[in-house]
Every structure is written in C-alpha cells, then in structure tokens.
Amino acid sequence: MRIPARFNGPPRSANGGYACGLVAGLLGGEAEVTLRMPPPLERELDVVRADGRVELRDGETVVAEAERASVEVDVPAPVSLAEAEAASTRYAGFAHHAYPTCFTCGPARDDGLGIYAGPVEGRDGLVAATWTPAEEPTPEVVWAALDCPSGWAVDDFQREGVLLGRMAARLERLPEPGEPHVVLGWRVGEEGRKRYAGSALLTAAGEVLARSRSTWIVPGEEQ
C-alpha cells in the first residue's frame, strides 16, 4: 500500500482518518484502527494479515493495526445547513492552524475537502461544517471527512496540534456528489494526554450517513 502525498495531515505524514480508512477497507470497512506512528507518505508499506487482524508495516515497524469492530455511536441532534455554515465562519483554524495544509481541514489547501468545523451556537462542545463532495468520495475520503471535525472538538487542537491515535467508523452509505452535507464533531471526555471525541456525516435532512469515535493524543513536550 502507498499513500499519495496529497492525502497528508501534518506535512510529512498521512491524514490520520484517510490512513485509517484505507486500513479499515482491508477488513471490509467497519473496523477500529490504531495508529502506532504517523503514516508515511509515498512509501511502499507492507500489509500483514493474521487472526482476523491487519497490520500496516514500514519494514519491521508497525504503522497501524486494525480489527473488526461494531461501531455504536450516539449522534447528537442534527444542525441545519445554515447553522453549520455559520459555525464554519467561527473556525479556529482560520486564525491559527498547526497543520494548515491538511487534506481535510487545511485553509492553505485549494485541493482538499475544505471542512472547516467551528463551534455551533448554543451547543456546548459541538462543532459543525458543511461539505459538498465534488465527486462520489471513496470510503477512505469519508473517513478523512470524519477525522478532523472530532479533532477540532477537543480543547487542545489548535494550541497543541493533537494527533489521531485511534479511530473506529461505520459508513451506512456514501454521500451524494454535488449535494451539501453536514459534518459534526463533539467532545466526549479526556484522560491524561488522551482526548475522546465523536463525529458524524449527515445529509441536509439530518440522515446519518457515517459515524465515528476517536482518540486523540496531545503530544508531549519533547515532541
């Protein structure tokens, strides 16, 4: 497996959600993926299958591992397209972004997804954005769309540059190209340097197309 450079998160590694979606696809889609290191770009990575699990390896180093999972995530009440558009105007990444060229949410990209999730007025801990796919996205692109909104929902993202550590997602169906959708992200909790969050992709009418849960890691001072 090779991850093209355009699907980056931080400058020298893959977008975490995109990488997780690729690995999950090897198991049929609904899975939990743990990233053991930032996934490298434009490098041949080995796929190793054993006991119903999949590992992605860079030589002897495990990059990611995945296993099948039942992904049950309670999605908050939907927000309207107008509310999501208004939330995007409050996107903190316009003022400061640890990874401004991120494929999903980087404001310095003109070829990314452009999902700028900002706080929803009157909904504590919830961020939202609109997304209109230009063409039918692959499942891994939907995983990427789910990734960053959950990161912006946790308190430390813009200050610390949190990194995705684990993600599990379930896709009911792919979004329709050319149709506006809403992406939500919300805080769940924290433990030490771990931040827990959820995210979901909905139609304009509020139908949930995909949902995910994720664990984010606040880098230590040495990083």
Salt bridges, closest charged atoms under 4 A:
GLU32 OE2 - ARG213 NH2 3.32
GLU42 OE1 - ARG2 NH1 3.57
GLU44 OE2 - ARG2 NE 2.98
GLU55 OE1 - ARG57 NH2 2.67
ASP58 OD2 - ARG43 NH1 2.47
GLU65 OE2 - ARG36 NH2 2.39
GLU65 OE1 - ARG53 NH2 3.41
GLU67 OE1 - ARG53 NH1 2.75
GLU72 OE2 - ARG170 NH1 3.70
ASP111 OD1 - ARG109 NE 2.56
ASP124 OD1 - ARG187 NH2 3.79
ASP155 OD1 - ARG187 NH1 3.25
ASP156 OD1 - ARG159 NH2 3.56
ASP156 OD2 - ARG195 NE 2.51
GLU172 OE2 - ARG170 NE 2.79
GLU190 OE2 - ARG195 NH1 3.89
GLU207 OE1 - ARG173 NH2 2.92
